[in-house]
C-alpha cells in the first residue's frame, strides 16, 4: 500500500520518497516564486502575479488588503487563513471546558452524541519569510500494542478511515470547517474495537527546508464540537512551551472502560512526520 502525502495544491519541482516500513511517504520540494496566499480566490492570485510582472496597473481589489500590500510584505508576512467569524460565533461556548496539559476529561460525561463530533483546530502564524507556512494535521489510530497500521494512519493523502470513524476536512455538512484552519470529523461509535486511542497531531510541512518551527505559531487551539447542537465541548491551547519543534502530539482520545476520554498532551518533536511515525509504531527503514 502506498500513501501519497503530497498535497495536490502544491507546485512540485522535485520529489523524494521516505520509507516507513511498508509505507512509502512521498514528500516534495516546491519551487518558490514569491509569496502567494493559496487561500485567496484564484482571480486575486492571478492579479498578484500580474502586478509582479508589471503587466497591469489597474486591477480590481477583491479583499480589504490590496494586492500591492501583499507583494510588498512578502518578506515579512503574517500567514493567516481567513476564517468565517459568523460561523465561529454560531458555536455555543457557554458550557465549554478549558483543559490544561495532562488534565484528562471524559467525553461521555459532556455529551452522549459520540457519532457526530468535530475537532476544529486554529492558530495564528507569524513567519518572517517568503515561503508559505503549511500546518498539516493527521491522526494515528493506535492499537493496544502502541502500533499503527498503514490503513489507520489518517492524513490528507489517506483522509478517510475504515467505517468513516475519522475523516479529515469534513464537518457533517455543517459548514463549520470554514471557521477553522483544519477540521477532523469523528464518529467514535464506529471506531474498531482493536483501536485503543486516536492521536491527533500537527506537523509543519518542509519545516527544515523553510526554517520554520512552532515558535512561530501562537494561539493554537484544539476544540471539540458537537455538530448537532453546535455546542463546544472543550478546548485546549496546545502551543504553550513549544519552540524549535516541527511536530506536536496535540491530544489523544482514548478508551477507558466503557467510555472515551481525552488527554491534552502538547508534546513537541523535532523531525516532523518521521518522528511521529516512530512514536506511534510505524517502522522506519
Secondary structure, 3 states (H helix, E strand, C coil): CCECCCCCCCCEEEEEEEEECCEEEEEEEECCCCCCCCCCCHHHHHHHHHHHCCCCCCCCCCCCCCHHHHHHCCCCECCCCCCCHHHHHCCECCCCEEECCCCCEECCCCCCCCCCEEEEEEEEECECCCCCCCEEEEEEEEECCCCCCHHHEEECCECECHHHCEEECCCCCCCHHHHCCEEEEECHHHCCCCEEEEEEEEEECCHHHHCCCHHHEEEEEEEEEECCCCEEEEEEECCCCCCCCCEEEEEEEEEECCEEEEEEEEEEECCHHHHHHHHCCCCCC
